[in-house]
Amino acid sequence: MSTDSQLTTESLTPGARAGFEPFDLDRPWRLHPQVSVRPERFGALLYHFGTRRLSFLKSPALLTVVNSLGDAPSARAACLSAGVTEAELPSYATALGTLAASQMIRPREAS
Amino acid sequence: MTVPALVEQFQYGLDAPICLTWELTYACNLSCVHCLSSSGRRDPRELSTAECRAVIDELERMQVFYVNIGGGEPTVRPDFWELVDYATAHHVGVKFSTNGVKITPARARQLAASDYVDVQISLDGATAEVNDAVRGAGSYATALRAMENLAAAGFRGFKLSVVITRQNAGQLDAFKAIADRFGAQLRLTRLRPSGRGADVWDELHPTAAQQRQLYDWLVKHGEDVLTGDSFFHLAAYGEPLPGLNLCGAGRVVCLIDPVGDVYACPFAIHDSFLAGSVRDPGGFATVWRESELFTDLRRPQTGGACQSCSAYDSCRGGCMAAKFFTGLPLDGPDPECVKGHGVLALAAVADAPAPRPSGDHSHRTRPVPVTISRRPPDSACNESPLAGFSPGG
């Protein structure tokens, strides 16, 4: 080969984008089993080994929410127990919607 | 949730790379005229299997998501598949670049069965004529056969990777058609004047008009076509391209070369960009976190001669390696600056010799098909006519 070595984050998913269906805060969710989460100063980086896409969490609080999704009865409950206020919920729903659209998180059957 | 833009965060570096390039060997069956690592012959100091495993262990501890394995031709290393399996078993994903020489139908089936391995086939012409002029006779047929094998094995979404040159810049639609035919994703990257690429850059790098057409084509295709974030200097045309519009060298990416040396980026194999070695005490993590070079790269950069340019916020002065190997100052314009500043800057340094790559593993004659053994050669050939001679006393 020798011509080419892949550089970087070509699959970086940009932040929240419009145009996908509204995120359902009231159902249970979980991290996709093929996603690896790496905490960073600004929040965290997420890498999906199946889609080979990289995404990022823009705040430590969002990281707490994502990490607790799998054990919470709903995304709303995960947010509230992470200290997210009612007023902040819509922006968290948008962020989680972006993660759902890129398959970083997926719906979970209620347990 | 207001934080500085991600690009600002990345600018100052991460505790571990997001991914890195790892050239496993300088050995190659081909002798591409633009090879960025001047590959051909195996280096006797190449990392052993055990040393490679230790590097993978360290990458796992640092949570590096994946490695882009290249070379040389990485698949000619006899322990290549073993190392790929070791990496994926240790949660380090693998994408490897190959000319396709070892992608047999059986191997393609194994690859198709793994979720953690991605394959990138290099092809630099949509026709054999254009490709083989750069990559060598028969290399088009080899790459096409590899893609047929991958497609037949049901491997979807592997990458067809193309370095854009003056000769193939008019074939973008044809490349896309080839990728579509095999269910692959097209990836276009920038030619750098690195390695042997320095010798052919003047003849091979796209013209200004071709750069503009390429930019428009990339904007039109959006996220369907990957670029390795290598065309961020084109962001100065206006709208940024998808991906990270920033030089990630030493900040979010780096290179480990076949002998374990760590460079800021795969296109900068030169002592000026050498941060350390995985063989140093402290290993890769210490080089990444503490080396003087990387610390320096993570400081806020001044725009230098580009500071007053309206496009500086978009292109950030372009590619460090492209500037360095064309003899330009690092704080000035990119040689392919879309505003034309690079052309003027190049004229100003036309009489000074540009830096040469620090190593050269090129074949000395025409390339030979290689099967290399488990044991690296004992030493590099001593070519001195006085080798071994000591004057009697």
Contacts between the chains, C-beta under 8 A, distances in Angstrom:
chain1	res1	chain2	res2	distance
A	1	B	28	7.3
A	1	B	30	7.6
A	1	B	70	5.8
A	1	B	71	6.0
A	1	B	72	7.4
A	1	B	73	5.5
A	1	B	74	7.3
A	1	B	97	4.5
A	1	B	98	5.3
A	1	B	99	4.8
A	1	B	122	4.7
A	2	B	28	5.3
A	2	B	30	6.7
A	2	B	32	5.5
A	2	B	35	4.1
A	2	B	36	7.0
A	2	B	37	5.9
A	2	B	39	4.4
A	2	B	70	7.2
A	2	B	71	6.0
A	2	B	72	6.0
A	2	B	73	6.9
A	2	B	99	7.8
A	2	B	122	7.8
A	3	B	32	5.4
A	3	B	34	6.2
A	3	B	35	6.4
A	3	B	36	6.7
A	3	B	97	8.0
A	3	B	122	5.1
A	3	B	124	6.4
A	3	B	135	7.3
A	3	B	161	7.8
A	3	B	163	5.1
A	4	B	36	7.4
A	4	B	70	7.2
A	4	B	97	5.8
A	4	B	120	7.6
A	4	B	122	5.7
A	4	B	161	5.3
A	4	B	163	5.6
A	4	B	189	5.5
A	4	B	228	7.7
A	5	B	21	4.1
A	5	B	23	6.8
A	5	B	36	7.1
A	5	B	37	7.9
A	5	B	68	5.8
A	5	B	70	4.3
A	5	B	97	6.4
A	5	B	255	7.2
A	5	B	266	3.9
A	5	B	267	8.0
A	6	B	19	7.6
A	6	B	21	6.4
A	6	B	68	3.8
A	6	B	70	7.6
A	6	B	95	6.2
A	6	B	97	6.8
A	6	B	120	6.7
A	6	B	161	7.8
A	6	B	187	8.0
A	6	B	228	5.3
A	7	B	21	7.3
A	7	B	68	7.9
A	7	B	189	7.7
A	7	B	228	4.3
A	7	B	229	5.7
A	7	B	230	5.9
A	7	B	248	6.5
A	7	B	253	5.8
A	7	B	265	7.2
A	7	B	266	7.1
A	8	B	18	6.7
A	8	B	19	6.8
A	8	B	228	6.6
A	8	B	229	4.8
A	8	B	243	7.6
A	8	B	244	5.9
A	8	B	248	4.7
A	8	B	252	6.2
A	8	B	253	5.0
A	9	B	18	5.5
A	9	B	19	7.5
A	9	B	229	6.4
A	9	B	243	6.6
A	9	B	244	4.7
A	9	B	248	7.2
A	9	B	252	6.7
A	10	B	187	7.6
A	10	B	226	4.7
A	10	B	227	6.3
A	10	B	228	5.4
A	10	B	229	5.6
A	10	B	243	5.1
A	10	B	244	7.9
A	11	B	226	7.5
A	11	B	243	7.9
A	12	B	243	5.7
A	12	B	244	5.4
A	14	B	242	7.8
A	15	B	6	7.9
A	34	B	115	6.7
A	36	B	63	7.0
A	36	B	65	6.1
A	36	B	91	6.8
A	38	B	16	7.4
A	38	B	63	4.5
A	38	B	65	7.3
A	40	B	9	7.5
A	40	B	14	6.3
A	40	B	15	7.3
A	41	B	9	7.1
A	42	B	3	5.5
A	42	B	4	7.7
A	42	B	6	7.4
A	42	B	9	4.8
A	43	B	3	7.4
A	45	B	14	7.8
A	45	B	18	6.6
A	45	B	65	7.6
A	47	B	18	7.9
A	47	B	65	3.9
A	47	B	66	7.2
A	47	B	93	7.5
A	49	B	65	8.0
A	49	B	66	7.9
A	49	B	93	5.3
A	49	B	115	6.0
A	49	B	116	5.4
A	50	B	115	5.7
A	52	B	66	7.7
A	52	B	93	7.4
A	52	B	95	7.6
A	52	B	118	6.1
A	54	B	18	6.5
A	54	B	65	7.2
A	56	B	6	6.1
A	58	B	1	5.5
A	58	B	3	5.3
A	58	B	6	7.7
A	59	B	1	4.9
A	59	B	3	6.5
A	61	B	1	7.7
A	62	B	1	7.0
A	88	B	1	7.8
A	91	B	1	6.0
A	95	B	1	7.4
